[in-house]
Amino acid sequence: MQDRARTDVDDQPPRSPADALAIIEREQARQILFYLIWGAAWAVIGLSWFASGTGAVTATTAGVLTGLAIVGGSVGSGVVGARMGRGVTGPSRVHGALYGWVWPVAMVGVVALVIGLGRLGAPVGYAMPALFVFVTGGLFAVGAAVWRNVPDYALGLGLLVLGAALPFVPAPWHALVLAVVGGGALVATGLWTRARAAR
């Protein structure tokens, strides 16, 4: 499909219904990458720690794989987000940027919170994955409520439940649940979004 001129729907309406549809389809096609990137990252993280818990790999190896998954997911998300922001001006760009910056701040905050709890002597073995999943679910749900995105809203609520439930799953099975349920939910939502856009 030929790439049409990018239009800011807030400031300059598309010239035709076909242009509006092309803009929507392009953004939805790019959005699926976020789900796939982080679904894969969560799967790598969960499976790494599950393997560590069963003695298949060392904790150091699981930590390195986790770090690589987070860095890779962050870089990939940054590239995709920058591409999605091109050609968008006005309120849409500001709104998207403000919401986008909440994510890294929240994730860094979770890490700091867990480190702080550990320094106070609290057991934090389950805290890190559970808090990440819980915060991610909250951010998905809030963003989806603002943009009226039902699949993302359902995903957000599901991740909130998963994050609250993870501490009750014994080790190392909680890591496997994170990989399969959390990562799977992200990938499934991305594929569902793509399928809806292709109709």
C-alpha positions in Angstrom: 0.0 0.0 0.0 1.3 3.5 -0.9 2.3 5.5 2.2 -0.1 8.5 2.4 0.8 11.9 3.8 0.8 11.8 7.6 -1.9 13.9 9.1 -2.5 15.0 12.6 -6.2 14.0 13.2 -6.4 16.7 16.0 -5.3 19.6 13.9 -5.8 18.7 10.2 -8.5 16.2 9.5 -7.6 13.5 6.8 -8.6 14.6 3.3 -10.8 11.5 2.8 -12.1 8.4 4.6 -9.4 6.4 2.8 -6.7 8.6 4.2 -8.2 8.3 7.7 -8.3 4.5 7.4 -4.7 4.4 6.1 -3.5 6.4 9.2 -5.4 4.1 11.6 -4.1 0.9 9.9 -0.5 2.1 9.8 -0.5 3.0 13.5 -2.2 -0.3 14.5 0.3 -2.3 12.5 3.1 -0.6 14.3 1.5 -0.9 17.7 1.5 -4.7 17.5 5.3 -4.6 17.8 5.1 -3.3 21.3 3.1 -6.3 22.4 5.4 -8.8 20.6 8.6 -7.1 21.9 7.5 -7.2 25.5 5.7 -10.5 25.3 8.9 -12.0 24.1 10.9 -10.2 26.8 8.6 -11.4 29.5 8.8 -14.9 28.2 12.6 -14.8 28.2 12.7 -13.3 31.8 10.2 -15.8 33.2 11.8 -18.8 31.5 15.2 -17.7 32.6 14.3 -17.6 36.3 12.2 -20.8 36.0 15.3 -22.5 34.6 17.4 -21.0 37.4 14.9 -22.2 40.0 15.1 -25.8 38.6 18.9 -25.7 38.5 19.2 -25.7 34.7 21.1 -22.4 34.6 22.7 -20.2 37.3 21.1 -17.2 38.8 23.8 -15.1 37.2 22.8 -16.4 33.7 19.2 -15.7 34.5 20.1 -12.2 35.6 22.1 -11.5 32.4 19.3 -12.8 30.2 16.8 -10.6 32.2 19.0 -7.6 31.7 19.4 -8.3 28.0 15.6 -8.7 27.6 14.8 -5.5 29.4 17.4 -3.5 27.4 16.3 -5.1 24.2 12.7 -4.4 24.9 13.4 -0.8 25.9 15.4 -0.1 22.8 12.9 -1.7 20.6 10.0 0.2 22.2 11.9 3.4 21.8 12.5 2.9 18.1 8.9 1.9 17.5 7.6 4.8 19.6 9.8 7.3 17.8 8.6 6.0 14.4 4.9 6.2 15.5 5.5 9.8 16.7 6.8 11.1 13.3 4.4 13.4 11.5 2.2 13.9 14.6 2.0 17.4 16.0 -0.2 19.4 18.4 -2.2 17.8 21.3 -1.8 14.2 20.1 2.0 14.5 20.2 2.1 16.1 23.7 -0.5 13.6 25.0 1.4 10.6 23.7 4.8 11.9 25.0 3.4 12.6 28.4 1.9 9.1 28.7 5.0 7.5 27.1 7.3 8.9 29.7 5.2 7.5 32.6 6.3 4.0 31.6 10.1 4.3 32.1 9.6 6.4 35.2 7.3 3.8 36.7 9.6 0.9 35.8 12.6 2.6 37.3 10.5 3.4 40.3 9.6 -0.3 40.8 13.3 -1.2 40.7 14.1 1.5 43.2 11.2 0.4 45.4 12.3 -3.3 45.4 16.0 -2.3 46.1 14.8 -0.1 49.0 12.7 -2.8 50.5 15.6 -5.2 50.2 17.8 -2.8 52.1 15.2 -2.7 54.9 15.4 -6.4 55.1 12.1 -7.3 53.4 12.0 -10.5 51.4 11.9 -9.3 47.8 12.2 -12.6 45.9 8.6 -12.3 44.5 8.3 -8.6 44.7 10.1 -7.6 41.5 8.1 -9.6 38.9 4.8 -9.1 40.7 5.3 -5.3 41.0 6.4 -5.0 37.3 3.4 -6.9 36.2 1.0 -5.0 38.5 2.3 -1.6 37.4 2.3 -2.6 33.8 -1.3 -3.7 34.1 -2.3 -0.4 35.8 -0.6 1.6 33.0 -2.3 -0.4 30.3 -5.7 -0.1 31.9 -5.4 3.7 32.5 -4.2 4.3 28.9 -6.9 2.1 27.5 -9.6 3.8 29.5 -8.4 7.2 28.1 -8.2 6.0 24.5 -11.3 3.7 24.8 -9.3 0.6 23.7 -11.2 -2.4 25.0 -8.5 -5.1 24.3 -5.8 -3.1 26.1 -8.2 -2.4 29.0 -8.9 -6.2 29.3 -5.2 -6.8 29.1 -4.5 -4.3 31.8 -7.1 -5.7 34.2 -5.7 -9.2 33.5 -2.2 -8.1 34.3 -3.4 -6.4 37.5 -4.9 -9.7 38.6 -1.8 -11.7 37.6 0.5 -9.2 39.4 -1.5 -9.6 42.6 -1.6 -13.4 42.2 2.1 -14.0 41.5 3.3 -13.8 45.1 1.0 -16.7 45.9 2.5 -19.1 43.3 5.4 -21.1 44.7 8.9 -20.8 43.3 10.0 -21.4 40.6 6.6 -21.8 39.1 5.7 -18.2 39.5 8.4 -17.4 36.9 6.9 -19.9 34.5 3.5 -18.3 35.1 5.0 -14.9 34.3 6.5 -16.3 31.0 3.4 -18.2 29.8 0.5 -16.1 31.1 2.0 -12.6 31.1 4.1 -12.9 28.0 1.3 -14.9 26.3 -1.3 -12.3 27.2 0.8 -9.6 25.6 1.5 -11.5 22.4 -2.2 -12.6 22.1 -3.4 -9.1 22.6 -1.0 -7.9 19.9 -2.2 -10.6 17.4 -5.8 -9.8 18.3 -5.3 -6.1 17.6 -3.6 -6.9 14.3 -6.4 -9.3 13.3 -9.1 -6.6 14.1 -7.1 -4.0 12.0 -6.9 -6.4 9.1 -10.7 -6.9 8.8 
